[in-house]
Every structure is written in structure tokens, then in C-alpha cells.
Amino acid sequence: MRSIETSEELFEQAKALLLGGGQGHKRPGKVNGRYPVYAVRGKGASFWDADGNEYIDYLCAFGPMLVGYGNPVVDAAVKAQVDEGVIFNIHHPKELELARLLARLIPSCDMLSYFTGGSGATTGAVKIARAVTGRDRVLRCGYHGWHDWADPDGAGVPKVVGALTTAVRYDDLESLREALDSHPGEYAVFMLEAFQGQGPSEEYLAGVKELCASHGTLLCFDEVKSGFRFALGGYQEVAGVTPDLSTFGKALGNGYDVAMVVGKKEIMEQAANVWVAATFHGQLLGVAAALATIRLMEETDGVSIIWRQGKKLMDGLDEVMKAAGVDAHSTGQAPMPHLSFGEGLGELADAFYDETANRRIYFDPWHNWFISPAHTDEIIDYTLEASASAIRAALDRTARAQ
Ligand SMILES: Cc1ncc(COP(=O)(O)O)c(C=O)c1O
């Protein structure tokens, strides 16, 4: 069994100094209490924790890791940028170079605006939509970050602000229609995570587009999570539905912070006077990283590799669970899969995730996983062997506990 003593000690000390024990939402206490894990280094599809344990990572830092940790191509581009200068008080040609590349790839991208972090981009899209439509209300469906409009019932959010956001159900046109009809002419934008769970049913996204257009509400696909994984043009390319605006972040810079709002020319041009500028929107490491990442994905057809490897993992896990006689199956789609255990199998699932972690696999029990081209055949084969042995061990553990 792996030791995580150093991690545990670090976490005890960090709790007194850091809100949540560390940066952001890297939740501790997962997987049967056998985390937290402090990561100290990564390479390819793996990272190593503070106790020297290696994990094959299927969470990919919650999505940014698109072409693997320490990718030599991306990191060389970033190092070159470090040598040339990280930020200036005037524009840099690479901002234009990346914009050209993305405008060629993303259907809804005629123009774009840079941000830091996915939350910055989604809030930027909301501000642009409010300015362009002259409306205050916002519809949302999915997770869009931590800012007030996106967390309307959260602690610390003024009620007057939260009241302007309405959530609608995914893949449910009636839910959207009802919301739009309840405040006719008042919704600026529908912020929609176009891919969730298993994905939308056939007609949903086209129906959403039509409904929004008929109410004068802009449609923004929040592709912060799905972007560059399903297709280089985003999930909108796969779905064949082009929204008015879209947001991207996470995978774009393979771990370096870069995010953006992209949109149709007629909308973006109207937003020219909206104040969405910040000091670090001019930071170049993310831009250099994004150029290298997306070019590498294009040159190597990284998206096809993601689909192939994700399918191999999903099919393999289904076989493993079937052979073990366990009611669990793969869910999601190949670029963002997960594993779903049947009713009443919570304890078995906990034991399985603990056992896979003991076998160097970092599956997140709650969050969808991400597949990268760094998940090679060898790595997936090992993952499946380890999963077969982990589910047998988990079955033994739960049988003994009864
Ligand atoms: C779909 C979506 N939108 C927005 C965000 C917020 O991005 P960030 O956490 O980079 O602020 C996330 C983060 O998980 C996300 O998944």
C-alpha cells in the first residue's frame, strides 16, 4: 500500500495557512480518505506525489493538461517566451497569430478577446452580452466558474445579483422555453455547457439556437471544459451548431493560463467599448503555450488519438466490470469519460477507487475524466489490468466488511 505520510503532514500544516489547504479547488479528502496528495512533478500522463508515488492521471489537472505534463514542444515555446519577455505594456504579434489560428479552427470565432481563467472568460461573455443586448438577466446551464452570476445562490453573493441568473435543465427545450417566456425580452444570454454527461440529444442544440434567436437572447457555448478535446473547433464543430459567442480556457495552453471569449463579428464589434481589460490579459506565456499546443494537436491529429484512446479505456472498463460481475459501466464520451456504479454500490465504488489509487491510477470518483494523447496504448493497457485487479480486491474488501 502506498504511503502518503508527507502529503498528510503538508496538508496539516497548510490548513492553518491556506483557505482549503492549498490553491483553488484541488479538493482534499477524496478517495476513501486516502488523499490528499501533494504533487511535486509531472511527465506525460503521470504525476508524482510528495511521497514519491507515481499516478497515471485521468483528471489532467481538471482539464488543462491536453498534450501531457512537461510536453517538450509546449515547454520549449514557453521557455523561449520567457527569454524574450513575459509581458509588455503594448501588444505582441503572437496575440494576432493565435487569433488567426483559432479563427480558422473554431466555427463561432470571427473575433476574440483574451482573458485569464475560465471564470474570467465566462464573465467576460456575460458582460459583452449584457452590453450588446441592453438586458440584465442571464440563463445558465452547467458549471461556469466562481464569479457571482455563475454561483447565484452561493455564500457571499448579493441577492440582487444572484436574482438575475436563472438555471435551466440540460437537454430540455421546455425548461428553456419556460424560462425565456417567464421574462420576455429580458435575457441577455444563455450560457450553455453544450456537452454535459452523455452529450445532448440530436435536436437539442439546434432547438436551443432557434429558441434563443426568437427571443433576441444571445447563445454562448461555454467550451472551457470541452474545448480542443472533442475537436479543435470545440464541441460546436462536432454538433454542427454555431453559437453567437463561445468561451474557451483550460486545455488551450496545456496548463499555462490563457482563456478567451470568441464570437461572431457583428456581436464582438458592438462590444468594442466594453471594459474587459486586465493587467494579465497581456501575459504571453499562455499565448505562446496555446500556439504550440494547438499546432501540435493539429500536426499530430491529437483529437483522433484522444477519441481512440478514450474509447479503448471505456470499452476496456466495461469488459473489466462485466467479467467481475459488477453493475458498473462507462459513461460520457471518449474525450471525457467516467465510470458509473449501479444503485447501492457506493461502498464498492469507494473501495475500487482506493484500490486503483494503490495501483498508481488517479481516477476521480466524481468529476469526469479527461483523455490526452499522452495516454498511450501501454498506459491504457496497464490501467485496464490494474482496474481488473482493483475491482477484485474491492469485492473482497466489501465482502469481508459484511
Ligand atoms: C465549463 C466550465 N466553464 C467555466 C469554468 C471556470 O473555469 P476556471 O476554473 O478556469 O475559472 C469551468 C471550470 O471547471 C468549466 O468547466
PDBQT file of the ligand as one rigid body, heavy atoms in Angstrom, charges set to zero:
ROOT
HETATM    1  C1  LIG A 501     -17.493  24.656 -18.405  1.00  0.00    +0.000 C 
HETATM    2  C2  LIG A 501     -16.679  25.497 -17.480  1.00  0.00    +0.000 A 
HETATM    3  N1  LIG A 501     -16.797  26.818 -17.532  1.00  0.00    +0.000 NA
HETATM    4  C3  LIG A 501     -16.077  27.631 -16.732  1.00  0.00    +0.000 A 
HETATM    5  C4  LIG A 501     -15.205  27.112 -15.810  1.00  0.00    +0.000 A 
HETATM    6  C5  LIG A 501     -14.416  28.022 -14.916  1.00  0.00    +0.000 C 
HETATM    7  O1  LIG A 501     -13.076  27.994 -15.288  1.00  0.00    +0.000 OA
HETATM    8  P1  LIG A 501     -11.931  28.324 -14.257  1.00  0.00    +0.000 P 
HETATM    9  O2  LIG A 501     -11.994  27.271 -13.173  1.00  0.00    +0.000 OA
HETATM   10  O3  LIG A 501     -10.672  28.252 -15.078  1.00  0.00    +0.000 OA
HETATM   11  O4  LIG A 501     -12.166  29.693 -13.724  1.00  0.00    +0.000 OA
HETATM   12  C6  LIG A 501     -15.037  25.724 -15.712  1.00  0.00    +0.000 A 
HETATM   13  C7  LIG A 501     -14.118  25.139 -14.728  1.00  0.00    +0.000 C 
HETATM   14  O5  LIG A 501     -14.175  23.976 -14.384  1.00  0.00    +0.000 OA
HETATM   15  C8  LIG A 501     -15.800  24.892 -16.569  1.00  0.00    +0.000 A 
HETATM   16  O6  LIG A 501     -15.689  23.557 -16.516  1.00  0.00    +0.000 OA
ENDROOT
TORSDOF 0
